[in-house]
Amino acid sequence: MIKTENPLGTVEISEEYFAKLIGDAASSCYGVAQMSTIGAMQGVKAMIKREFPDKGVRIKEEPEGLVIDLHIVVTYGVNIAAITKSIVHKVRYVVEDVTGFGVKKVNVYVDSLKT
């Protein structure tokens, strides 16, 4: 759970919701073929289920804001720098707009290319 406190009380949002929100925002950007798996645990999930909410997304909560790691597969022939910049801006905007949580950093890792 990711939580924050304000004068009215505590707001808690599940990591699965964040992962789905972030994954959808990143996948909708031009040039992103799909999200990639992170680590052994997501690899096992990928064998069992083809799609799952937190595929390619890792969220860390820090005092200054959220740190988001994204692992993606991009389409061959597109400008990777432009894609990653677009993803960073869109993910930051969507998370801050929908949830109100601040984003400290968005790290985008391009794991492979798809032809």
N, C-alpha and C positions, 0 to 999 in steps of 0.2 A: 504494500500500500504506500502510496505517495500522499503525504499529508502536509497541510499548512494550517496555521491558526490565524484567526482574525478576531476583531472585537466581538463578533456575533457567535463565534464557536470554532470548531475544527472541521475542515473539509478534507475528506479522504477519497482518493480515486485509485482504483485498482491498476496495477501495472499492465494487466491484459488490455484494459481500455486504452491506456496510453500507447501500448504497442500497436494495437489495431489502428488507432488514429494516425500515428506516425507512419506506419507501414502503408496505409492508404494514401497519405499525402505524398510520400516519396514515390510510390508506384505510379501515381498519376502524372509525374513529371515526364516530359519528352525525353526519350532515349533510354529510359530504364526498362530493361527487358523483364526483370524479376528481382525479388529479394533473394539473397544468398543465406545459407545457414551459418550460424556461429557456434563453433565448438561441438563437442561430442553429444551433449544433451539435445541440441536442436537437430543434429544429424540423425539421432535415433527417432525423434519425433517425425522427421521428414520421411523416414522409412515406413512408419506406421500410417501417418496422415500426409497427404500431399501438401495441403495448405493449413497453416495454423497462425493465430494472431500475432505471435511474437517472432515470426520468422525474420531474421536479419536485423532485429532491433534489440539494443541493450540500453537500459536507462539507469543512470546513477543519480541519486539525489545528493546534492551538496548544499551548504548554507547559502552560497551565492546564486544558486539556481540549478536546473537540471542539466546534466551532461548526457547527450544522446549519441550513441554509436550506431551507424547504419552500414550494413554490408549489402552491396548491390551487384547485379550483373547488368552491364550496359550493352546496347546494340552496337555492333561493329560499324565504324565509319562516322560516328558522331563525336563532337568536341567534348572530351571528358571534363575539362575545366569548366566549360559552360554548364554542363549537366550538374556537376557537384555544387556549383554556385547557386543554381536554380533550386536544387534540393534543400540546401541550407536555408535559403530565404523562405521557401514555402513551409518547411517543417517548423521553423521558428515562429512564423506568422500564425500557422494553424494552432500550434500548441498554446501560444500566448493568447490568441483570440478565443479559442473554445474553452480552455480551462482556467486561464488567468495566472497560471504558473509561469515564472520567469525561466528563460532558457539561457544558460551560461555559455554552452558550446555545443555545436553539432559537428561530429566527425563523420565523414563519409569515406568508406573504404570500397574501392572498386576491386572485386574479387576475380572477375573474369569478363570476357567479351562473348557475345552471342552473335552468330552470323545469321 
